[in-house]
Amino acid sequence: MSAHDHAGHDHAHGGAAHGSLRGYLIGFFLSVILTAIPFWLVMDGVIDNKQATAVIVMAFAVVQIIVHMIFFLHMNPASE
């Protein structure tokens, strides 16, 4: 098998698997949700405390970074 034989999944890219359509769609929808909720919180003024709102928005941002790392950059604990 060649280094780019997708059937064998033996890649010269350090062995990291390429994403599937399903994985990309899951990542996309999670990203949309993780963007829409903080946007809604801020635009509708759901939480009166500005500091609490900022902490919640930053928490959503951290989760979104993790989603991008897993679903789009294909990083996981097994990645080197």
N, CA and C of each residue as an Amber inpcrd file, in Angstrom:
protein
   240
   0.8340000  -1.1950000   0.0000000   0.0000000   0.0000000   0.0000000
   0.8690000   1.2450000   0.0000000   0.4250000   2.2540000  -0.6810000
   1.1790000   3.5000000  -0.7280000   0.9180000   4.3240000   0.5270000
   1.7030000   5.3740000   0.7050000   1.5750000   6.2280000   1.8860000
   0.2350000   6.9610000   1.9160000  -0.4270000   7.0940000   0.7730000
  -1.7030000   7.8150000   0.7270000  -2.8680000   6.8940000   0.3600000
  -2.7490000   5.6300000   0.6580000  -3.8260000   4.6770000   0.3850000
  -4.8830000   4.8160000   1.4700000  -6.0070000   5.4450000   1.1260000
  -7.0500000   5.7250000   2.1000000  -7.7760000   4.4840000   2.5720000
  -7.7730000   3.4150000   1.7950000  -8.4520000   2.1910000   2.2130000
  -7.7320000   1.5660000   3.3990000  -6.4150000   1.6320000   3.4120000
  -5.6480000   1.0560000   4.4900000  -5.4270000   2.0080000   5.6520000
  -5.7380000   3.2570000   5.4700000  -5.5650000   4.3060000   6.4810000
  -4.1410000   4.3680000   6.9950000  -3.1920000   4.0180000   6.1620000
  -1.7900000   4.1060000   6.5280000  -1.2430000   5.3550000   5.8630000
  -1.1330000   6.4240000   6.6140000  -0.7610000   7.7140000   6.0430000
   0.6410000   8.1130000   6.4730000   1.2560000   8.9000000   5.6550000
   2.5690000   9.4370000   5.9870000   2.4240000  10.7140000   6.8100000
   1.2280000  11.0190000   7.2890000   0.9480000  12.2430000   8.0450000
   1.0460000  12.0000000   9.5420000   1.8150000  11.0500000   9.9840000
   1.9210000  10.7630000  11.4010000   0.8570000   9.8060000  11.8910000
   0.1090000   9.1890000  10.9910000  -0.8710000   8.1950000  11.3790000
  -2.2190000   8.7590000  11.8080000  -2.3920000  10.0760000  11.7930000
  -3.6640000  10.6630000  12.2100000  -4.7220000  10.4120000  11.1460000
  -5.9010000   9.9990000  11.5880000  -6.9870000   9.7030000  10.6570000
  -7.5990000  10.9860000  10.1210000  -8.0140000  10.9410000   8.8670000
  -8.7320000  12.0590000   8.2900000 -10.1610000  12.0260000   8.7950000
 -10.8140000  13.1870000   8.7990000 -12.1770000  13.2500000   9.2910000
 -13.1810000  12.7040000   8.3030000 -14.2920000  12.2550000   8.8360000
 -15.3830000  11.7840000   7.9940000 -16.4110000  12.8950000   7.8560000
 -17.3030000  12.7450000   6.9120000 -18.3680000  13.7340000   6.7400000
 -19.1830000  13.8390000   8.0280000 -19.4570000  12.6920000   8.6410000
 -20.2210000  12.6780000   9.8930000 -19.4940000  13.4870000  10.9780000
 -18.1920000  13.2940000  11.1050000 -17.4050000  14.0290000  12.0970000
 -17.4150000  15.5220000  11.8450000 -17.2710000  15.8960000  10.5760000
 -17.2960000  17.3240000  10.2380000 -18.6650000  17.9340000  10.5100000
 -19.7380000  17.1940000  10.2170000 -21.0830000  17.7140000  10.4760000
 -21.3440000  17.8590000  11.9690000 -20.9030000  16.8890000  12.7580000
 -21.0500000  17.0010000  14.2080000 -20.2950000  18.2260000  14.7120000
 -19.0560000  18.3920000  14.2650000 -18.2610000  19.5520000  14.6610000
 -18.9050000  20.8580000  14.2390000 -19.4590000  20.8810000  13.0360000
 -20.1110000  22.0940000  12.5390000 -21.3110000  22.4620000  13.4050000
 -22.1850000  21.4790000  13.6700000 -23.3790000  21.7710000  14.4560000
 -23.0300000  22.1430000  15.8990000 -22.0340000  21.4880000  16.4800000
 -21.5970000  21.8840000  17.8170000 -21.0590000  23.3090000  17.8090000
 -20.3120000  23.6680000  16.7810000 -19.7740000  25.0250000  16.6760000
 -20.8830000  26.0600000  16.5460000 -21.8990000  25.7340000  15.7550000
 -23.0320000  26.6580000  15.5940000 -23.7440000  26.8560000  16.9360000
 -23.9890000  25.7630000  17.6390000 -24.6690000  25.8450000  18.9370000
 -23.8200000  26.6100000  19.9440000 -22.5110000  26.3190000  19.9500000
 -21.6120000  26.9760000  20.8970000 -21.3790000  28.4430000  20.5610000
 -21.7790000  28.8790000  19.3790000 -21.7380000  30.2900000  19.0120000
 -23.0810000  30.9450000  19.2820000 -24.1680000  30.2520000  18.9630000
 -25.5130000  30.8320000  19.0810000 -25.9150000  31.0850000  20.5350000
 -25.5910000  30.1750000  21.4270000 -26.0050000  30.3470000  22.8280000
 -25.3660000  31.5880000  23.4620000 -24.0470000  31.7730000  23.3900000
 -23.4790000  33.0030000  23.9630000 -23.9950000  34.2690000  23.2640000
 -24.1910000  34.1940000  21.9540000 -24.7270000  35.3420000  21.2150000
 -26.1050000  35.7100000  21.7710000 -26.9520000  34.6980000  21.9740000
 -28.2870000  34.9190000  22.5280000 -28.1980000  35.4880000  23.9450000
 -27.2940000  34.9320000  24.7730000 -27.1460000  35.4220000  26.1420000
 -26.7990000  36.9070000  26.1790000 -25.9050000  37.3200000  25.3070000
 -25.4610000  38.7160000  25.2840000 -26.5090000  39.6250000  24.6530000
 -27.0430000  39.2350000  23.5060000 -27.9710000  40.1070000  22.7760000
 -29.2920000  40.3020000  23.5110000 -29.7950000  39.2830000  24.2030000
 -31.0620000  39.4080000  24.9200000 -30.8750000  39.8090000  26.3770000
 -29.6370000  39.9440000  26.8180000 -29.3760000  40.3430000  28.1980000
 -29.9770000  39.3740000  29.2040000 -29.8580000  38.0900000  28.9130000
 -30.4610000  37.0480000  29.7520000 -29.9200000  37.1090000  31.1790000
 -28.6380000  37.3650000  31.3180000 -28.0070000  37.4420000  32.6410000
 -27.6680000  38.8980000  32.9140000 -28.1440000  39.3960000  34.0430000
 -27.9350000  40.8160000  34.3740000 -26.4910000  41.1390000  34.7430000
 -25.8050000  40.2060000  35.3410000 -24.4400000  40.4150000  35.7890000
 -23.4800000  40.3100000  34.5990000 -22.8160000  41.4110000  34.2620000
 -21.9160000  41.4350000  33.1060000 -20.7070000  40.5220000  33.3070000
 -20.2130000  40.4340000  34.5360000 -19.0620000  39.5690000  34.7890000
 -19.4380000  38.1020000  34.6170000 -20.5950000  37.7220000  35.0950000
 -21.0420000  36.3380000  34.9350000 -21.2340000  36.0180000  33.4550000
 -21.7910000  36.9600000  32.7120000 -21.9790000  36.7580000  31.2750000
 -20.6300000  36.5620000  30.5920000 -19.6530000  37.3790000  30.9580000
 -18.3190000  37.2670000  30.3570000 -17.6900000  35.9130000  30.6620000
 -17.8250000  35.4290000  31.8920000 -17.2620000  34.1350000  32.2690000
 -17.9440000  33.0210000  31.4790000 -19.2600000  33.0920000  31.3350000
 -20.0010000  32.0740000  30.5890000 -19.5950000  32.0790000  29.1170000
 -19.4680000  33.2670000  28.5290000 -19.0600000  33.3640000  27.1240000
 -17.6560000  32.7930000  26.9410000 -16.7540000  33.0810000  27.8670000
 -15.3990000  32.5290000  27.7650000 -15.3980000  31.0080000  27.9260000
 -16.2610000  30.4950000  28.7960000 -16.3560000  29.0420000  28.9560000
 -16.8350000  28.3900000  27.6570000 -17.8300000  28.9970000  27.0090000
 -18.2820000  28.4820000  25.7130000 -17.1540000  28.5550000  24.6900000
 -16.3330000  29.6040000  24.7390000 -15.2120000  29.7390000  23.8050000
 -14.1980000  28.6180000  24.0040000 -13.9030000  28.2770000  25.2570000
 -12.9550000  27.2040000  25.5410000 -13.4980000  25.8740000  25.0190000
 -14.7820000  25.6190000  25.2470000 -15.3920000  24.3870000  24.7490000
 -15.3390000  24.3530000  23.2230000 -15.5770000  25.5110000  22.5970000
 -15.5340000  25.5620000  21.1330000 -14.1230000  25.2970000  20.6070000
 -13.1140000  25.7780000  21.3020000 -11.7290000  25.4880000  20.9070000
 -11.4810000  23.9820000  20.9550000 -11.9680000  23.3310000  21.9900000
 -11.7970000  21.8740000  22.1170000 -12.5230000  21.1510000  20.9880000
 -13.7470000  21.5960000  20.6700000 -14.5080000  21.0030000  19.5600000
 -13.7240000  21.1390000  18.2580000 -13.1490000  22.3090000  17.9980000
 -12.3700000  22.5160000  16.7710000 -11.1400000  21.6180000  16.7480000
 -10.4820000  21.4800000  17.8920000  -9.2910000  20.6430000  17.9490000
  -9.6320000  19.1780000  17.6640000 -10.7670000  18.7180000  18.1510000
 -11.1410000  17.3130000  17.9770000 -11.7120000  17.0480000  16.5870000
 -12.7080000  17.8460000  16.1720000 -13.4470000  17.5380000  14.9490000
 -12.8180000  18.0940000  13.6740000 -12.0440000  19.1800000  13.7710000
 -11.4780000  19.7720000  12.5550000  -9.9700000  19.5930000  12.4510000
  -9.2680000  19.6310000  13.5830000  -7.8160000  19.4370000  13.5570000
  -7.4400000  17.9960000  13.8540000  -8.4350000  17.1720000  14.2150000
  -8.2590000  15.7290000  14.4520000  -7.2140000  15.4550000  15.5300000
  -7.2120000  16.2770000  16.5490000  -6.2950000  16.0680000  17.6740000
  -7.0220000  15.2460000  18.7400000  -6.3330000  14.2570000  19.2660000
  -6.8570000  13.4620000  20.3630000  -5.6890000  12.9910000  21.2100000
  -5.9630000  12.3680000  22.3560000  -4.8440000  11.9390000  23.2130000
  -3.8780000  10.9840000  22.5080000  -4.3330000  10.2590000  21.4960000
  -3.4690000   9.3150000  20.7910000  -2.5890000  10.0070000  19.7460000
  -2.9130000  11.2580000  19.3880000  -2.1310000  11.9860000  18.3860000
  -0.7570000  12.3340000  18.9450000   0.2300000  12.2690000  18.0890000
   1.5830000  12.6300000  18.5210000   1.8950000  14.0440000  18.1320000
